[in-house]
Amino acid sequence: MFTITLVLSPERVIVDNEQAIPDEFVSLKSVITPDKKTIATRLKEIRDHNEAVRKRMAAGEDAEAELLEEPSWAHLERGESSIRLK
């Protein structure tokens, strides 16, 4: 034997006009997120540039002043390898 029970769902707020809500009922959020695509692009540019300069230096050219400083606040890292079957 079993019992069937009808349970009312909890009430929820539906905001009809966000512009009319008094300030006391509003919270402000400020979110800063790094643009990882742009950072990755720049890090790759620096890496490729420095590799080219190092090759020129290995060939005997005095180009050490052209090396770009790598930022200390971000770096590139490769994730785990995986096997893909199609």
C-alpha positions in Angstrom: 0.0 0.0 0.0 1.2 3.5 -0.7 0.1 7.1 0.0 -0.1 9.9 -2.5 0.3 13.5 -1.2 -0.1 16.8 -3.0 2.6 19.2 -1.8 2.4 22.9 -2.8 5.6 24.3 -4.1 7.2 27.2 -2.3 6.3 30.7 -3.4 8.8 32.5 -5.6 9.2 36.2 -6.4 8.4 37.3 -9.9 9.8 40.8 -10.6 7.6 42.6 -13.1 9.6 45.9 -13.3 13.2 45.9 -12.1 13.4 49.7 -12.5 10.7 50.3 -9.9 12.3 48.2 -7.1 13.3 50.3 -4.1 17.0 50.4 -3.4 16.6 48.5 -0.1 15.6 45.5 -2.1 18.5 45.6 -4.6 22.0 44.2 -4.2 24.9 45.4 -6.3 27.4 42.9 -7.7 30.7 43.9 -9.4 32.5 41.0 -11.0 36.0 41.3 -12.5 37.1 38.3 -14.6 40.3 37.9 -16.5 40.0 37.7 -20.3 41.8 34.4 -20.6 41.6 34.2 -24.4 43.4 37.6 -24.7 45.9 36.7 -22.0 46.7 33.4 -23.8 47.1 35.2 -27.1 49.6 37.6 -25.6 51.5 34.9 -23.7 51.9 32.9 -27.0 53.1 36.0 -28.8 55.7 36.7 -26.2 56.8 33.0 -26.2 57.0 32.9 -30.0 58.9 36.2 -30.2 61.4 35.1 -27.5 61.9 31.7 -29.2 62.8 33.6 -32.5 65.1 35.9 -30.6 66.9 33.0 -28.8 67.4 31.3 -32.2 69.0 34.4 -33.5 71.2 34.6 -30.4 72.2 31.0 -30.8 73.3 31.8 -34.3 75.6 34.5 -32.9 73.5 37.6 -33.2 73.5 40.1 -30.3 69.8 40.3 -29.7 69.4 39.8 -26.0 67.9 43.3 -25.6 65.0 42.3 -27.8 63.8 39.6 -25.4 60.4 40.4 -23.9 59.8 40.0 -20.2 57.4 37.2 -19.4 54.7 38.3 -17.0 54.8 36.9 -13.5 51.0 37.0 -13.0 50.0 34.4 -15.7 51.5 31.5 -17.6 50.5 28.8 -20.1 50.0 25.3 -19.0 48.9 22.3 -21.0 46.2 20.1 -19.5 46.1 16.3 -19.3 46.4 14.4 -22.6 43.5 12.3 -23.8 42.8 9.7 -26.4 40.0 10.5 -28.8 38.3 7.8 -30.9 36.1 8.7 -33.9 
